[in-house]
């Protein structure tokens, strides 16, 4: 079954092309669920504030 055409950029796929049940399942995720998505090579980090995020990004360089 082909994907729906994107409402944002018709030549690409994005969240508007996902099936509604996937969007509904994603909306139910909580912070603890997102943290559990980490795996080797893919780390999920959550920050309390935008400033904490910017600081962490700056310290990587």
PyMOL Python script that loads the backbone (N, CA, C, O; Angstrom):
from pymol import cmd

cmd.read_pdbstr("""\
ATOM      1  N   UNK A   1       0.834  -1.173   0.000  1.00  0.00           N
ATOM      2  CA  UNK A   1       0.000   0.000   0.000  1.00  0.00           C
ATOM      3  C   UNK A   1       0.889   1.249   0.000  1.00  0.00           C
ATOM      4  O   UNK A   1       1.756   1.382   0.863  1.00  0.00           O
ATOM      5  N   UNK A   2       0.689   2.148  -0.936  1.00  0.00           N
ATOM      6  CA  UNK A   2       1.524   3.351  -1.003  1.00  0.00           C
ATOM      7  C   UNK A   2       1.195   4.319   0.138  1.00  0.00           C
ATOM      8  O   UNK A   2       0.085   4.347   0.669  1.00  0.00           O
ATOM      9  N   UNK A   3       2.205   5.103   0.485  1.00  0.00           N
ATOM     10  CA  UNK A   3       2.002   6.116   1.531  1.00  0.00           C
ATOM     11  C   UNK A   3       1.110   7.240   1.012  1.00  0.00           C
ATOM     12  O   UNK A   3       1.023   7.499  -0.188  1.00  0.00           O
ATOM     13  N   UNK A   4       0.448   7.898   1.972  1.00  0.00           N
ATOM     14  CA  UNK A   4      -0.319   9.090   1.619  1.00  0.00           C
ATOM     15  C   UNK A   4       0.659  10.171   1.159  1.00  0.00           C
ATOM     16  O   UNK A   4       1.840  10.137   1.505  1.00  0.00           O
ATOM     17  N   UNK A   5       0.170  11.106   0.394  1.00  0.00           N
ATOM     18  CA  UNK A   5       1.000  12.229  -0.049  1.00  0.00           C
ATOM     19  C   UNK A   5       1.111  13.232   1.099  1.00  0.00           C
ATOM     20  O   UNK A   5       0.121  13.557   1.753  1.00  0.00           O
ATOM     21  N   UNK A   6       2.308  13.705   1.327  1.00  0.00           N
ATOM     22  CA  UNK A   6       2.566  14.651   2.412  1.00  0.00           C
ATOM     23  C   UNK A   6       1.815  15.956   2.193  1.00  0.00           C
ATOM     24  O   UNK A   6       1.712  16.452   1.071  1.00  0.00           O
ATOM     25  N   UNK A   7       1.294  16.499   3.281  1.00  0.00           N
ATOM     26  CA  UNK A   7       0.638  17.810   3.209  1.00  0.00           C
ATOM     27  C   UNK A   7       1.662  18.938   3.298  1.00  0.00           C
ATOM     28  O   UNK A   7       1.354  20.096   3.012  1.00  0.00           O
ATOM     29  N   UNK A   8       2.887  18.583   3.700  1.00  0.00           N
ATOM     30  CA  UNK A   8       3.934  19.591   3.877  1.00  0.00           C
ATOM     31  C   UNK A   8       4.807  19.696   2.632  1.00  0.00           C
ATOM     32  O   UNK A   8       5.049  20.793   2.128  1.00  0.00           O
ATOM     33  N   UNK A   9       5.275  18.561   2.143  1.00  0.00           N
ATOM     34  CA  UNK A   9       6.154  18.519   0.970  1.00  0.00           C
ATOM     35  C   UNK A   9       5.779  17.278   0.160  1.00  0.00           C
ATOM     36  O   UNK A   9       6.232  16.181   0.487  1.00  0.00           O
ATOM     37  N   UNK A  10       4.979  17.421  -0.866  1.00  0.00           N
ATOM     38  CA  UNK A  10       4.454  16.273  -1.606  1.00  0.00           C
ATOM     39  C   UNK A  10       5.491  15.290  -2.148  1.00  0.00           C
ATOM     40  O   UNK A  10       5.163  14.128  -2.392  1.00  0.00           O
ATOM     41  N   UNK A  11       6.726  15.731  -2.339  1.00  0.00           N
ATOM     42  CA  UNK A  11       7.748  14.826  -2.866  1.00  0.00           C
ATOM     43  C   UNK A  11       8.478  14.049  -1.776  1.00  0.00           C
ATOM     44  O   UNK A  11       9.360  13.245  -2.080  1.00  0.00           O
ATOM     45  N   UNK A  12       8.123  14.277  -0.511  1.00  0.00           N
ATOM     46  CA  UNK A  12       8.794  13.633   0.616  1.00  0.00           C
ATOM     47  C   UNK A  12       7.772  12.959   1.507  1.00  0.00           C
ATOM     48  O   UNK A  12       6.567  13.128   1.323  1.00  0.00           O
ATOM     49  N   UNK A  13       8.266  12.179   2.492  1.00  0.00           N
ATOM     50  CA  UNK A  13       7.357  11.641   3.503  1.00  0.00           C
ATOM     51  C   UNK A  13       7.698  12.263   4.837  1.00  0.00           C
ATOM     52  O   UNK A  13       8.864  12.550   5.110  1.00  0.00           O
ATOM     53  N   UNK A  14       6.708  12.472   5.664  1.00  0.00           N
ATOM     54  CA  UNK A  14       6.871  13.071   6.988  1.00  0.00           C
ATOM     55  C   UNK A  14       5.728  12.578   7.865  1.00  0.00           C
ATOM     56  O   UNK A  14       5.022  11.636   7.503  1.00  0.00           O
ATOM     57  N   UNK A  15       5.549  13.211   9.010  1.00  0.00           N
ATOM     58  CA  UNK A  15       4.526  12.736   9.940  1.00  0.00           C
ATOM     59  C   UNK A  15       3.116  12.786   9.349  1.00  0.00           C
ATOM     60  O   UNK A  15       2.246  12.041   9.799  1.00  0.00           O
ATOM     61  N   UNK A  16       2.867  13.633   8.366  1.00  0.00           N
ATOM     62  CA  UNK A  16       1.520  13.702   7.786  1.00  0.00           C
ATOM     63  C   UNK A  16       1.214  12.496   6.907  1.00  0.00           C
ATOM     64  O   UNK A  16       0.067  12.290   6.513  1.00  0.00           O
ATOM     65  N   UNK A  17       2.233  11.699   6.599  1.00  0.00           N
ATOM     66  CA  UNK A  17       2.009  10.509   5.769  1.00  0.00           C
ATOM     67  C   UNK A  17       1.800   9.251   6.608  1.00  0.00           C
ATOM     68  O   UNK A  17       1.492   8.190   6.066  1.00  0.00           O
ATOM     69  N   UNK A  18       1.965   9.363   7.929  1.00  0.00           N
ATOM     70  CA  UNK A  18       1.812   8.202   8.803  1.00  0.00           C
ATOM     71  C   UNK A  18       0.342   7.847   9.001  1.00  0.00           C
ATOM     72  O   UNK A  18      -0.539   8.701   8.903  1.00  0.00           O
ATOM     73  N   UNK A  19       0.103   6.586   9.279  1.00  0.00           N
ATOM     74  CA  UNK A  19      -1.255   6.127   9.544  1.00  0.00           C
ATOM     75  C   UNK A  19      -1.737   6.722  10.871  1.00  0.00           C
ATOM     76  O   UNK A  19      -0.936   6.894  11.790  1.00  0.00           O
ATOM     77  N   UNK A  20      -3.018   7.034  10.982  1.00  0.00           N
ATOM     78  CA  UNK A  20      -3.550   7.642  12.213  1.00  0.00           C
ATOM     79  C   UNK A  20      -3.292   6.820  13.475  1.00  0.00           C
ATOM     80  O   UNK A  20      -3.080   7.395  14.542  1.00  0.00           O
ATOM     81  N   UNK A  21      -3.304   5.497  13.379  1.00  0.00           N
ATOM     82  CA  UNK A  21      -3.081   4.682  14.578  1.00  0.00           C
ATOM     83  C   UNK A  21      -1.654   4.840  15.103  1.00  0.00           C
ATOM     84  O   UNK A  21      -1.431   4.758  16.311  1.00  0.00           O
ATOM     85  N   UNK A  22      -0.692   5.063  14.218  1.00  0.00           N
ATOM     86  CA  UNK A  22       0.692   5.295  14.651  1.00  0.00           C
ATOM     87  C   UNK A  22       0.787   6.632  15.386  1.00  0.00           C
ATOM     88  O   UNK A  22       1.450   6.728  16.420  1.00  0.00           O
ATOM     89  N   UNK A  23       0.134   7.653  14.861  1.00  0.00           N
ATOM     90  CA  UNK A  23       0.123   8.969  15.503  1.00  0.00           C
ATOM     91  C   UNK A  23      -0.531   8.874  16.879  1.00  0.00           C
ATOM     92  O   UNK A  23      -0.035   9.464  17.839  1.00  0.00           O
ATOM     93  N   UNK A  24      -1.626   8.146  16.986  1.00  0.00           N
ATOM     94  CA  UNK A  24      -2.319   7.994  18.274  1.00  0.00           C
ATOM     95  C   UNK A  24      -1.445   7.253  19.281  1.00  0.00           C
ATOM     96  O   UNK A  24      -1.396   7.631  20.452  1.00  0.00           O
ATOM     97  N   UNK A  25      -0.755   6.202  18.841  1.00  0.00           N
ATOM     98  CA  UNK A  25       0.144   5.467  19.740  1.00  0.00           C
ATOM     99  C   UNK A  25       1.294   6.358  20.213  1.00  0.00           C
ATOM    100  O   UNK A  25       1.670   6.320  21.385  1.00  0.00           O
ATOM    101  N   UNK A  26       1.847   7.152  19.307  1.00  0.00           N
ATOM    102  CA  UNK A  26       2.952   8.045  19.666  1.00  0.00           C
ATOM    103  C   UNK A  26       2.492   9.104  20.667  1.00  0.00           C
ATOM    104  O   UNK A  26       3.252   9.490  21.556  1.00  0.00           O
ATOM    105  N   UNK A  27       1.266   9.569  20.528  1.00  0.00           N
ATOM    106  CA  UNK A  27       0.741  10.589  21.440  1.00  0.00           C
ATOM    107  C   UNK A  27       0.601  10.060  22.864  1.00  0.00           C
ATOM    108  O   UNK A  27       0.580  10.844  23.813  1.00  0.00           O
ATOM    109  N   UNK A  28       0.506   8.760  23.022  1.00  0.00           N
ATOM    110  CA  UNK A  28       0.354   8.151  24.348  1.00  0.00           C
ATOM    111  C   UNK A  28       1.688   7.974  25.074  1.00  0.00           C
ATOM    112  O   UNK A  28       1.700   7.679  26.269  1.00  0.00           O
ATOM    113  N   UNK A  29       2.804   8.148  24.376  1.00  0.00           N
ATOM    114  CA  UNK A  29       4.116   7.954  24.988  1.00  0.00           C
ATOM    115  C   UNK A  29       4.390   9.009  26.050  1.00  0.00           C
ATOM    116  O   UNK A  29       4.028  10.176  25.896  1.00  0.00           O
ATOM    117  N   UNK A  30       5.034   8.580  27.130  1.00  0.00           N
ATOM    118  CA  UNK A  30       5.446   9.492  28.192  1.00  0.00           C
ATOM    119  C   UNK A  30       6.969   9.575  28.195  1.00  0.00           C
ATOM    120  O   UNK A  30       7.635   8.825  27.481  1.00  0.00           O
ATOM    121  N   UNK A  31       7.517  10.481  28.990  1.00  0.00           N
ATOM    122  CA  UNK A  31       8.967  10.685  29.029  1.00  0.00           C
ATOM    123  C   UNK A  31       9.711   9.393  29.334  1.00  0.00           C
ATOM    124  O   UNK A  31      10.726   9.107  28.699  1.00  0.00           O
ATOM    125  N   UNK A  32       9.232   8.610  30.288  1.00  0.00           N
ATOM    126  CA  UNK A  32       9.918   7.355  30.635  1.00  0.00           C
ATOM    127  C   UNK A  32       9.914   6.382  29.456  1.00  0.00           C
ATOM    128  O   UNK A  32      10.851   5.602  29.284  1.00  0.00           O
ATOM    129  N   UNK A  33       8.854   6.434  28.646  1.00  0.00           N
ATOM    130  CA  UNK A  33       8.798   5.572  27.466  1.00  0.00           C
ATOM    131  C   UNK A  33       9.856   5.990  26.445  1.00  0.00           C
ATOM    132  O   UNK A  33      10.495   5.143  25.821  1.00  0.00           O
ATOM    133  N   UNK A  34      10.034   7.294  26.280  1.00  0.00           N
ATOM    134  CA  UNK A  34      11.021   7.795  25.322  1.00  0.00           C
ATOM    135  C   UNK A  34      12.435   7.438  25.747  1.00  0.00           C
ATOM    136  O   UNK A  34      13.267   7.087  24.910  1.00  0.00           O
ATOM    137  N   UNK A  35      12.714   7.526  27.050  1.00  0.00           N
ATOM    138  CA  UNK A  35      14.052   7.187  27.544  1.00  0.00           C
ATOM    139  C   UNK A  35      14.395   5.735  27.247  1.00  0.00           C
ATOM    140  O   UNK A  35      15.561   5.407  27.028  1.00  0.00           O
ATOM    141  N   UNK A  36      13.405   4.872  27.238  1.00  0.00           N
ATOM    142  CA  UNK A  36      13.630   3.449  27.000  1.00  0.00           C
ATOM    143  C   UNK A  36      13.931   3.140  25.533  1.00  0.00           C
ATOM    144  O   UNK A  36      14.268   2.005  25.199  1.00  0.00           O
ATOM    145  N   UNK A  37      13.815   4.131  24.664  1.00  0.00           N
ATOM    146  CA  UNK A  37      14.111   3.921  23.244  1.00  0.00           C
ATOM    147  C   UNK A  37      15.610   3.941  22.954  1.00  0.00           C
ATOM    148  O   UNK A  37      16.028   3.606  21.846  1.00  0.00           O
ATOM    149  N   UNK A  38      16.426   4.331  23.942  1.00  0.00           N
ATOM    150  CA  UNK A  38      17.880   4.327  23.752  1.00  0.00           C
ATOM    151  C   UNK A  38      18.373   2.921  23.455  1.00  0.00           C
ATOM    152  O   UNK A  38      17.859   1.937  23.988  1.00  0.00           O
ATOM    153  N   UNK A  39      19.377   2.847  22.598  1.00  0.00           N
ATOM    154  CA  UNK A  39      20.004   1.566  22.254  1.00  0.00           C
ATOM    155  C   UNK A  39      21.419   1.886  21.787  1.00  0.00           C
ATOM    156  O   UNK A  39      21.741   3.056  21.582  1.00  0.00           O
ATOM    157  N   UNK A  40      22.266   0.885  21.613  1.00  0.00           N
ATOM    158  CA  UNK A  40      23.631   1.169  21.150  1.00  0.00           C
ATOM    159  C   UNK A  40      23.615   1.987  19.848  1.00  0.00           C
ATOM    160  O   UNK A  40      22.978   1.604  18.867  1.00  0.00           O
ATOM    161  N   UNK A  41      24.311   3.093  19.863  1.00  0.00           N
ATOM    162  CA  UNK A  41      24.377   3.947  18.683  1.00  0.00           C
ATOM    163  C   UNK A  41      23.260   4.969  18.593  1.00  0.00           C
ATOM    164  O   UNK A  41      23.272   5.816  17.700  1.00  0.00           O
ATOM    165  N   UNK A  42      22.286   4.907  19.509  1.00  0.00           N
ATOM    166  CA  UNK A  42      21.161   5.847  19.488  1.00  0.00           C
ATOM    167  C   UNK A  42      20.776   6.153  20.930  1.00  0.00           C
ATOM    168  O   UNK A  42      20.140   5.334  21.594  1.00  0.00           O
ATOM    169  N   UNK A  43      21.157   7.319  21.409  1.00  0.00           N
ATOM    170  CA  UNK A  43      20.909   7.691  22.793  1.00  0.00           C
ATOM    171  C   UNK A  43      19.809   8.739  22.866  1.00  0.00           C
ATOM    172  O   UNK A  43      19.841   9.736  22.145  1.00  0.00           O
ATOM    173  N   UNK A  44      18.851   8.513  23.729  1.00  0.00           N
ATOM    174  CA  UNK A  44      17.792   9.487  23.977  1.00  0.00           C
ATOM    175  C   UNK A  44      18.150  10.236  25.252  1.00  0.00           C
ATOM    176  O   UNK A  44      18.328   9.630  26.309  1.00  0.00           O
ATOM    177  N   UNK A  45      18.253  11.553  25.149  1.00  0.00           N
ATOM    178  CA  UNK A  45      18.557  12.392  26.308  1.00  0.00           C
ATOM    179  C   UNK A  45      17.431  13.409  26.463  1.00  0.00           C
ATOM    180  O   UNK A  45      16.999  14.030  25.492  1.00  0.00           O
ATOM    181  N   UNK A  46      16.968  13.569  27.694  1.00  0.00           N
ATOM    182  CA  UNK A  46      15.925  14.543  27.987  1.00  0.00           C
ATOM    183  C   UNK A  46      16.511  15.633  28.877  1.00  0.00           C
ATOM    184  O   UNK A  46      17.296  15.348  29.781  1.00  0.00           O
ATOM    185  N   UNK A  47      16.130  16.872  28.620  1.00  0.00           N
ATOM    186  CA  UNK A  47      16.629  18.009  29.382  1.00  0.00           C
ATOM    187  C   UNK A  47      15.454  18.739  30.023  1.00  0.00           C
ATOM    188  O   UNK A  47      14.363  18.794  29.457  1.00  0.00           O
ATOM    189  N   UNK A  48      15.687  19.298  31.208  1.00  0.00           N
ATOM    190  CA  UNK A  48      14.629  20.005  31.931  1.00  0.00           C
ATOM    191  C   UNK A  48      14.279  21.340  31.290  1.00  0.00           C
ATOM    192  O   UNK A  48      13.123  21.761  31.304  1.00  0.00           O
ATOM    193  N   UNK A  49      15.282  21.999  30.729  1.00  0.00           N
ATOM    194  CA  UNK A  49      15.039  23.313  30.130  1.00  0.00           C
ATOM    195  C   UNK A  49      15.738  23.395  28.775  1.00  0.00           C
ATOM    196  O   UNK A  49      16.629  22.605  28.462  1.00  0.00           O
ATOM    197  N   UNK A  50      15.315  24.357  27.999  1.00  0.00           N
ATOM    198  CA  UNK A  50      15.958  24.606  26.713  1.00  0.00           C
ATOM    199  C   UNK A  50      17.408  25.038  26.922  1.00  0.00           C
ATOM    200  O   UNK A  50      18.285  24.695  26.129  1.00  0.00           O
ATOM    201  N   UNK A  51      17.652  25.788  27.990  1.00  0.00           N
ATOM    202  CA  UNK A  51      19.010  26.230  28.297  1.00  0.00           C
ATOM    203  C   UNK A  51      19.917  25.043  28.598  1.00  0.00           C
ATOM    204  O   UNK A  51      21.071  25.021  28.169  1.00  0.00           O
ATOM    205  N   UNK A  52      19.407  24.055  29.333  1.00  0.00           N
ATOM    206  CA  UNK A  52      20.185  22.841  29.615  1.00  0.00           C
ATOM    207  C   UNK A  52      20.537  22.112  28.322  1.00  0.00           C
ATOM    208  O   UNK A  52      21.645  21.597  28.169  1.00  0.00           O
ATOM    209  N   UNK A  53      19.590  22.077  27.403  1.00  0.00           N
ATOM    210  CA  UNK A  53      19.842  21.438  26.110  1.00  0.00           C
ATOM    211  C   UNK A  53      20.940  22.183  25.347  1.00  0.00           C
ATOM    212  O   UNK A  53      21.873  21.565  24.833  1.00  0.00           O
ATOM    213  N   UNK A  54      20.824  23.512  25.277  1.00  0.00           N
ATOM    214  CA  UNK A  54      21.829  24.307  24.565  1.00  0.00           C
ATOM    215  C   UNK A  54      23.206  24.138  25.191  1.00  0.00           C
ATOM    216  O   UNK A  54      24.204  24.031  24.477  1.00  0.00           O
ATOM    217  N   UNK A  55      23.268  24.113  26.519  1.00  0.00           N
ATOM    218  CA  UNK A  55      24.546  23.934  27.205  1.00  0.00           C
ATOM    219  C   UNK A  55      25.154  22.576  26.864  1.00  0.00           C
ATOM    220  O   UNK A  55      26.349  22.487  26.582  1.00  0.00           O
ATOM    221  N   UNK A  56      24.352  21.534  26.889  1.00  0.00           N
ATOM    222  CA  UNK A  56      24.849  20.193  26.566  1.00  0.00           C
ATOM    223  C   UNK A  56      25.358  20.142  25.128  1.00  0.00           C
ATOM    224  O   UNK A  56      26.387  19.525  24.853  1.00  0.00           O
ATOM    225  N   UNK A  57      24.647  20.784  24.221  1.00  0.00           N
ATOM    226  CA  UNK A  57      25.087  20.818  22.823  1.00  0.00           C
ATOM    227  C   UNK A  57      26.409  21.570  22.696  1.00  0.00           C
ATOM    228  O   UNK A  57      27.313  21.125  21.989  1.00  0.00           O
ATOM    229  N   UNK A  58      26.522  22.699  23.375  1.00  0.00           N
ATOM    230  CA  UNK A  58      27.748  23.500  23.298  1.00  0.00           C
ATOM    231  C   UNK A  58      28.934  22.737  23.870  1.00  0.00           C
ATOM    232  O   UNK A  58      30.042  22.837  23.344  1.00  0.00           O
ATOM    233  N   UNK A  59      28.719  21.982  24.930  1.00  0.00           N
ATOM    234  CA  UNK A  59      29.812  21.247  25.561  1.00  0.00           C
ATOM    235  C   UNK A  59      30.294  20.068  24.715  1.00  0.00           C
ATOM    236  O   UNK A  59      31.367  19.522  24.970  1.00  0.00           O
ATOM    237  N   UNK A  60      29.518  19.676  23.723  1.00  0.00           N
ATOM    238  CA  UNK A  60      29.950  18.584  22.843  1.00  0.00           C
ATOM    239  C   UNK A  60      31.037  19.036  21.881  1.00  0.00           C
ATOM    240  O   UNK A  60      31.746  18.200  21.320  1.00  0.00           O
ATOM    241  N   UNK A  61      31.183  20.352  21.677  1.00  0.00           N
ATOM    242  CA  UNK A  61      32.142  20.857  20.693  1.00  0.00           C
ATOM    243  C   UNK A  61      33.353  21.438  21.309  1.00  0.00           C
ATOM    244  O   UNK A  61      34.245  21.902  20.599  1.00  0.00           O
TER     245      UNK A  61
END
""", "prot")
cmd.dss("prot")
cmd.show_as("cartoon", "prot")
cmd.util.cbc("prot")
cmd.orient("prot")
